[in-house]
Amino acid sequence: MIRCRLYSASHHRPRQVAVPTRCTGRVRFTNRYPYTECFFDNAILQPYIHNCIVNVHEGNNIYHYAFFFKRHCCLSINNSLPLEKDDNHGSMA
């Protein structure tokens, strides 16, 4: 399990969730992949999840975040993460 911050389209506030992981190697903690599919709705409308890596530079520190999201015009508007554009459809983690 890993900790994740979920910005769900079905909730108005972000929340902390524990995300199960899949392991592909023989050693338990090598090649761990988060199983984020269990937190996103509308699997029939959009069955796949986008992902990207975000690097934040703060002073001498660099923080790396894995960002998972669904984006489709027919998904619910996400009000838990305020963005300037109105195309904020779907959940993010």
N, C-alpha and C positions, 0 to 999 in steps of 0.2 A: 504494500500500500504506500502511496505517496499523498502528500497534502496538496490540495488544489483549491483555487478560488474560482467558484462557479458564478458566472453572470448569466443567469437563466432568463429566458424570455417569459417564463411563467411566474417569476417572482419579481418584486420591485426593488429588492436589495441583493447585493452579492452575498454569498455565504461560503464558508469553508466546508469542503467535503473530502473524504478519504477515497482516493481512486485506486481500484485494484490494478495490478500490473500483470503482464504476461512475461514469462521468462523463456527464452529460446535456447539458452546455453545449458551446459551441464552444471556449471556453478550457479548457485541460486541468484546472485546479484549481478550477473553479467547479462547484457542484452535485455534489459527490462524495458518493456513498452507499456505505457499507460493505456488502460482499457476505458477510454472516455466515452465510448458508444453508449454505455449504460446510463449516462446523465443527459444525453441529448434526446429531444422529442422528435416526432415526425420522421421516423425512419423510412416510411413509405414515400413521402413527398421528396425527401432528399436523403438517400441512403449513405452517402459518403460524408466524411468530415475533413475539412481543410486543416492544415497545420503549417506553422512557421516558427522559426527561432527568432526571438527578440533579444538584442544585446543592449544593455543600458550601461552607459559610461557615467560614473559619478566620481569625480575626483580621480584618484588613482585606482579605484575599484571598477571592475567590469562584472556585471551580473547577467546571467544567461537564463532566459525563460522560454519554455516551450508553450506555444499558444495554439489552442485548438478551437475551431469555430465552424458553425454552419451558417451559410448565407444564401438565402433564396428569397425572391420577392413575395412568395406566397406564405412564408413563415411569419409567425407573430412578431410584432415590433418589440425589441428589447429595451425596456425602460430602466433596467438596473445599471446600465452603463451610459451616462449621458454623453452623446456625441453631437457635433454640430449638424451633421447631415441627417436626413430623415430615412436613409436607407439602412438603418440598423436593425435588420431582420435576423432572427435566429439567436441561438445561445452561444456563449463563449466561455472558455475555461483556460 
